[in-house]
């Protein structure tokens, strides 16, 4: 996956003692995405806006807040997170790479 003509923020977003790291980019139309890495562990994220998480490499297990079971996601898959909610994500081994698109 490649993005053209973007504005990138060099300062990293670092969470959970460096086990989740991302960088924000802004597309020409003003849309925001983050490109990140998740190292092994289990983490919870809250959301303000709706998000689409695209898994680029590696695998993870995801449980959305408010119900449903745990879903496995690998490279080439995605999951959507509603606004004002959250999700648990677990990486058991290796590194999971993702692109997060902020919707709305």
C-alpha positions in Angstrom: 0.0 0.0 0.0 1.4 3.4 -1.0 0.1 6.9 -0.5 1.0 9.8 -2.8 1.3 13.5 -2.0 0.7 13.2 1.7 1.7 15.4 4.7 3.4 13.2 7.3 3.9 14.0 11.0 7.4 12.9 12.0 6.6 12.7 15.8 5.4 9.2 16.6 2.3 8.3 18.5 3.7 5.9 21.1 1.4 3.8 23.3 1.8 1.0 25.9 5.5 1.6 26.5 6.4 1.5 22.8 4.5 -1.7 22.0 2.2 0.2 19.7 3.7 3.0 17.5 2.1 4.9 14.7 2.6 8.0 12.5 -0.1 10.2 11.2 -0.5 11.2 7.6 -2.9 13.6 5.9 -4.1 13.0 2.4 -4.5 15.9 -0.1 -8.3 16.0 0.6 -7.5 16.4 4.4 -8.4 12.9 5.4 -6.3 11.5 8.2 -4.8 8.1 8.5 -2.3 6.5 10.8 0.3 3.9 9.9 1.4 1.7 12.7 3.0 -1.3 14.2 1.7 -3.5 17.1 4.2 -5.7 18.9 3.1 -8.8 20.9 0.6 -8.0 23.7 -3.0 -7.3 24.4 -4.2 -3.6 24.3 -7.4 -1.7 24.5 -8.1 1.4 22.4 -11.0 3.9 22.7 -12.3 5.7 19.7 -13.9 9.2 19.2 -14.5 8.9 15.5 -15.3 5.7 13.5 -12.2 3.9 12.2 -11.3 1.3 9.7 -8.3 -0.8 10.6 -6.6 -2.5 7.6 -4.1 -5.1 8.5 -1.1 -4.9 6.1 1.1 -7.6 7.6 1.0 -10.0 10.5 -2.0 -11.2 12.5 -4.1 -10.0 15.4 -7.2 -11.0 17.3 -9.9 -8.3 17.8 -12.9 -7.9 20.1 -15.1 -4.9 19.6 -16.6 -3.2 22.6 -20.3 -4.0 23.1 -20.5 -7.5 22.0 -19.6 -10.1 19.5 -16.8 -12.6 19.7 -13.1 -12.4 19.0 -12.2 -12.2 15.3 -8.9 -13.1 13.8 -7.4 -10.7 11.2 -4.5 -11.2 8.9 -2.8 -9.3 6.0 -5.4 -8.1 3.5 -8.3 -7.9 6.0 -9.9 -5.1 7.9 -12.3 -4.4 10.7 -14.5 -1.3 11.4 -14.8 0.3 14.8 -17.9 2.5 15.5 -17.5 6.0 16.8 -17.5 6.5 20.6 -16.5 2.9 21.3 -13.4 0.8 21.4 -11.7 -2.5 20.9 -9.3 -5.0 22.4 -6.5 -6.1 20.0 -4.0 -8.9 20.7 -0.9 -9.8 18.8 0.5 -13.2 19.9 3.8 -13.2 18.0 5.7 -11.1 15.4 4.6 -7.6 14.4 1.2 -6.6 13.1 1.3 -3.7 10.7 -1.8 -1.6 10.1 -3.3 1.5 8.4 -6.1 3.2 10.3 -8.5 5.4 8.4 -10.5 7.9 10.5 -14.0 8.1 9.2 -16.2 11.2 9.7 
